[in-house]
Amino acid sequence: MDSGCTQCVVKDRPKSGEVQVRHAIPAALVLLLAVCCAMSVANVYYAQPLLDAIAADFGIQQAAVGGVITATQLGCALALLLLVPLGDLLNRKRLICAQLILLATALTMTGMVGSPLMLMIGMVGVGMLGTAMTQGLIAYAAALAHESERGRVVGAAQSGVVVGLLMARCFAGLVTDLLGWRSVYLISGLLTIVMLIVLRIALPAPRVNPVKMSYPKLLRSMVTLLASERVLQVRGTIGLLMFGAFSTFWSALVLPLSASPFAMSHTQIGAFGLVGAIGALAAARAGRLADRGLGQWTTGAALVCLLMSWIPIGFMQHSMLALIAGIVLLDMGGQAVHVINQSMIFRLRPEAQSRLVGCYMLFYSAGSGLGAAASTYVYTRTGWVGVCTLGFALSMAAFLMWAVTLALAQARLAR
């Protein structure tokens, strides 16, 4: 099917035998959602290549500066608990527009703070609203897509997230070298206003009607989902471990590369995000494999890539080519797992997609925050070898979680 043709259709045959026709999502709209996902999620990751500049500005020690990332991830967790579920309760288009206004405000505040305390508060706000926007757009895309193309559409939106995540480091490094780290957040605030105007005009009306329940009941239902949906439990745990490994690498990378003997600029360090984009974009096709029923085995192959990436990454001190090869494997494996996780979870309950993505991303936020805090601490104690050991251990745990749960599921089917 040509995804760029607005006349292409997908036919459903419900139990009544009546044929329903549902239009495929236009390619231009999928592209717009992917670009907006990239711009939204970038805000959550701008700080990673700037930790040394932020530490110098506020007098924060290297061992503690990972707390800036942890504060951002705390904001992510709060968004997933309190804001993302609102997509099932309110008009999603109006909710997205309101969140963009608040995000622009939080970014401006972060670029103007004068103390470490206000910096942490600003980072919490940026993490909350950047995450709420990103996951709201992904749930919006999943709701627009037919089940037969949901993996492809979610994969495209997730590709935007990956590009934003990785390009954030490149953009932040370049702007910091030219204008200082504060300008990163001020410029992003202006871009957020532009995104608000475009989405207000271009987004179609939501296809999923809001559920009829109170906000407290909506939040309680997330606990029910976490307790009852085994796919969510398994995929969430794999995601937590995978994102912990991912954050371990990207949070600690700036520390050795900015020091002797490398002494790289923020622009040079941020450019490694471009390398990661190669592997991450290759992972976008994982959604198509999930649509074909190959999600489990694609997950296994992706986790092997994630595990093996730490071998060349460990040789960074001797070879930049080895580091580049490791980054490609790391991002390809990690993002393929993420796309498949979301594709599987979105199939569980169509009426609860915002809550499902909120629950799943809670695991992500926990893994990212813990990985960031642990990696900067481990680096100050044991250097790059310790960081690679930590990342390898988390990757191995994710692989074992997948293998054991798959074996148990197959044993249950055999019985």
Secondary structure as UniProt FT lines:
FT   TURN            3..4
FT   TURN            6..7
FT   STRAND          9..12
FT   TURN            15..16
FT   STRAND          20..23
FT   HELIX           27..45
FT   TURN            46..47
FT   HELIX           48..50
FT   HELIX           51..58
FT   TURN            62..66
FT   HELIX           67..78
FT   HELIX           79..83
FT   HELIX           84..88
FT   HELIX           92..110
FT   TURN            111..112
FT   HELIX           116..144
FT   HELIX           147..149
FT   HELIX           150..179
FT   HELIX           181..202
FT   HELIX           215..228
FT   HELIX           230..252
FT   HELIX           254..258
FT   TURN            260..262
FT   HELIX           266..270
FT   HELIX           272..282
FT   HELIX           283..285
FT   HELIX           286..291
FT   TURN            292..293
FT   HELIX           295..313
FT   TURN            314..318
FT   HELIX           320..346
FT   TURN            347..348
FT   HELIX           350..352
FT   HELIX           353..414
//
